[in-house]
Amino acid sequence: MIELQNICFEYGSEEQNIAGRGALHNINLHIPEGQIVLLCGESGCGKTTITRLLNGLIPHFYEGNLTGTICIDGKEINDQPLYETALLSGTVFQNPRSQFFNVDTTSELAFGLENRGMEETQILKKVDKTVQELKLEKLMNRSIFDLSGGEKQKIACGCVSVCSPNIIILDEPSANLDLKSMEQLHVMIEKWKVEHKTVVIAEHRLAYIWNLIERMVFLKEGKIEFDFSKEEMQKLTPRDLHQMGLRSNQDVKMVHYNRNENIDRIVFKNFVFGYEKNHNILNLKTMEIDKNSITAIVGNNGIGKSTFLRCICGLEKKCKGIMEIDGKVYKRKERLNEIFLVMQDVNHQLFTESVLDEVLISMKEENEEKALDILKSLDLLPYRERHPVSLSGGEKQRVAVATAIASERSVLLFDEPTSGLDYRHMLQVARLFEKLRNHGKTILVVTHDLEFIEALHANTICLEELQA
């Protein structure tokens, strides 16, 4: 049983939120044992903050002003050592990379059990069982650094499942998962439900878990605005959810829009690359996309979508592929000047001390007025003086999109740009992409977000179908 009583919290130091973003105000929440609860609301409403209260990261890791009581199974955990709280719950973080301690996947799965002093034979038995249940066989004995974002997410889920805590906390667990992996996550949550686990899920993508959720807590500006029962949830339509700023509760089908046969093409040839010798993750002889258009690249986790983007923009020196536009061939060094990439993990490309500076350094010639206009278009103007590291995952994502717009490159690449974005901000990014397309930009986006593809009316290409 989880009990939050009269909880108020404001982040301190670097995490101090403007206008209370991420803060909590007079939260009273009772979650009985075995309930599956959804925490939802727009970015910055306080979902992640509540998960940090439940796993003890607040107040032990994230500093701030906390009042009220946090109880688990009748025991107050506010002042309890973090290592004791860790025995009560398991968490999959929004960025799974931040919770890994080993360099290989098998050791990572065993790590939590080793810390509990479990015998080796028992550890191996539990790891094998979890691998089979989550279908992780292909990910075992792999380097953590060679995994895709979605594969890391699956390993993080495995690390929680293998320890079998009574409380499981998931923060945007589907952010980088393909449809098949989301189905596997659904099966895993269903299994936890049968085992009478308490599961708290902070999530934007709702359709894949809608039939499992027993309760929906909707947060707005740090307060609980609605607390829907299962019966009340079933009455909510996609339109109701959209008006609340939430994603649809119904599956969106993949739509393949017809390409314009009269439009110029950009051609990619001989993009072959592998991180290991004699093992190519990418083997693409040729691919064409429409110039001055939006194309979505789809496919399963781990087939090389992110690697393809890195090769296109010239980051992978060993890839000898070429790009051809209007009859002109662009080799790797030339592509570096023509293409801008927004990575899946945007923490790798945020360098400055403020959001405004981040946009300014991306410009060919600094123009503060133009930079402020870009930030305004993405609801980032209030954060212009904030350090990018202090922002939420969705806010960082929008800052990275802002830098791409500011670069004014002719070809823009985006790797999962809507991961961590709520419905309103997802639509906002879609409208900006359309505006860029109308200004002659070519946009190539890797995404599993079918709602985003639908909003863009993007051409779709399945990378697996083109691999040699």
KAQUI-V886178 format. One record per helix or strand of 2 or more residues. SS is the DSSP state (A for helix, B for strand). FROM is the first residue (numbers start at 0). TO is the last residue. Records with the same first field share a line. If there is no record, write none. Layout:
SS=FROM-TO + FROM-TO
This chain:
B=1-10 + 23-30 + 35-39 + 63-71 + 74-75 + 88-91 + 166-170 + 197-201 + 214-219 + 222-228 + 264-272 + 281-289 + 293-297 + 321-324 + 327-329 + 338-341 + 410-414 + 441-445 + 458-461
A=12-14 + 17-19 + 46-53 + 56-59 + 81-84 + 95-98 + 104-114 + 119-133 + 136-138 + 143-145 + 148-162 + 178-193 + 206-208 + 229-232 + 237-242 + 304-311 + 331-337 + 345-348 + 354-359 + 367-376 + 380-382 + 387-389 + 392-406 + 422-437 + 449-455 + 462-465
